[in-house]
Amino acid sequence: MSNMIISLSNGLHRVARSVAMCAVAGMFITVMIQVVARYVFSSPPIWTEDVARYMMVWTGLLGTTLSFKGRSDAVLMKSVFPPRPALMGLVSEAIRSAAVLSFILPVIWFSFMGLRGGLAKGYLARQAGLTADTLGIAMVWIAVVVPIAMIIILVHLAAQWAEDRLEAPDTTDAVAGLD
């Protein structure tokens, strides 16, 4: 089971990295189109600013998942406390996990459910009723990255727990040898 979670996390990481790289490229291209059209032709297309903004949102949220997977996020406990014995490391990882879960679980929940319950009042359902003015597409296609990123982080967290469990020294033989 641990290897399956780790493999899923690695696969999601590769996909998120590819999509984020495409979003950065798309953002760069649309900004360049806007700059050239504005300063060379004095007539920028109205859609370029919105496309660049939405690509930036996707890049930022998917980049967050990449940072979390690589443990290059703002590590809560390592920056505050010096290196410590394994038990303290376990406590700090539990606090870190609790902090991550206390943020991402409500985001995932309210992406689908409203404050008073019901799928029709969730964040994504509300966004489905809106349309991007310049692009004419449903805003849900932009907003869907929020729960996607949070679910990817949740999978990465589970994979980190699985990796930590696989790397933990097996103390059963040492204890058995004391008898």
N, C-alpha and C positions, 0 to 999 in steps of 0.2 A: 504494500500500500504506500509506504514512504517513497519508494522509487517511482511509483506512478504519479504522485503529487509533485515530486521534483521534476519529472519529465514534463508534466503539464506546465509547470512554472517556466521551465526553460523554453518550451514551445511558445507560450504566450509572450515571453520576453523577446524572442526572435520576431514574432509578428508585430508586437508593439514598436520595436526598434525600426522595422521596415516601414510601418505606417507613419511613424514620427519623422523618419527621414524624407518620406514622400511629402509630408505636410510642410516640412521646412523648405523643400525644393519648390513646392507649390506657392508657398508664401513669398519666397524670393522672386519667383517668376512674376507673380501678380504685382508685387511692389515695383519691379523693374518696368513692367508694362505701364504702370501708373506714372512712374517718374518720366519715362520717355514720352508718353502721351501728354503729360502735363507741361514739360519744359521744351519739348521739341514741337509738338503739334498744338499746344495750348488747349487741349480738349481731352482730359482724362476720362476713361470710361467710369460710369458710376458704380459698377459692380466690383472693381478691383479692391477697394478699401474693405468691403465686407468679406470678400473671399480671403484676403490676407488676415483679417481679424479672426475669422473662424479657423483658419489654418493654425494661427498662433494658439488658439484655445486648445485645439487637438494636440499640437506639439507640446504645450505646457503640461497638459494632463497625462499624456503618454510618457513624456519625459520624467514625470514624477514616478511612474511605475518603474522606469529604467533605473532611476536613482535608488529607489527602495530595494529593487532586486540586487543591485550592486552594493548595497549597504553603504552607499555614499550619501544617504539622506542625512539630515541633521540628527545625528545619533544622540539621543537624550542623555543617557547615563555616562557614556565614555568621556564626554567633554566635561562632566562635572566631577566625577570621582576618579581617583587613580586606579591602576590595575588592581584587581582584588582576587581573592580565592574563588574557587569554582562556585561555592554556594552563593556568594554575593553576585557573581555573574548571572546565576540563575534568577536571583531576585531582580536584578536590573533588567534582564530580558523579559521577565514577567511584567514589570512596570511598563517597559517599552511596548510590549504586546497589548497591554490594557489600554495604553494611550492611543495606539493605532486603532484598536477595535472600537474604542469610544468615539472615534471620529468617523471611521468608514462605515460602520454598521448603520448608524442613523442616516447617513447619506444614501446608502443603498436602499434602506427601507422607504425613505421619503421620495426617492426617485420613482417608486412605483405606487406608493400608498399616500393618501392625503392625510392631513392632520386628524380628521375625524374618521379615517378609514375610507376604504373604497378606492378602486383603481382609477376611477375617472378624475380624482382630485390630486393624483400624484404629479410630481414635477414633469415627467415625460408626457403624461396625458395633457397637462396644461400647455406644454410646448407644442404638442401636435396640433393644437388649435390655432397656433400663430404661424405667420408666414414671413419670411425674410423679405423685406420690401424690395430690395434691388435684385434679388435672385429669384424670387417667386417659389422658393422651396419651403417645405414645412421646417420650422425651427427644431423639431425633434431630431432631425438628421445632424444637427450641430450639437444639441444637448445630450444626445445619447452617449457621448464620450464620458460624461460624468460617472454614471454607474458602471460603464465598462472599465474605466480606470480604477474605480474603487474595488470592483470584483477581481481585477488582476492583482491589485495590492493584497487582497485577502488571500488569493492563491499563493502569492509570493511569501506571505507571512506563514501560511501552513507549510510551505516548502522549507522555509528557514527553520521551523520547529522540527520538521522531519530530518533535515540535515544535522541539526544540533543533536538530535536523538541518535542518529547514525554515528556521529563523531564522538559521542560520550564514551568515556572509557568503561569497559565492562568490569564491574567490581564483584560480580558473583563468584568468579574463580578465586579471587584474592580472599574473599570471605570464607569460601569453602576450604581453602588451604589452611586456615587457622584452626580448624577442628582437630 
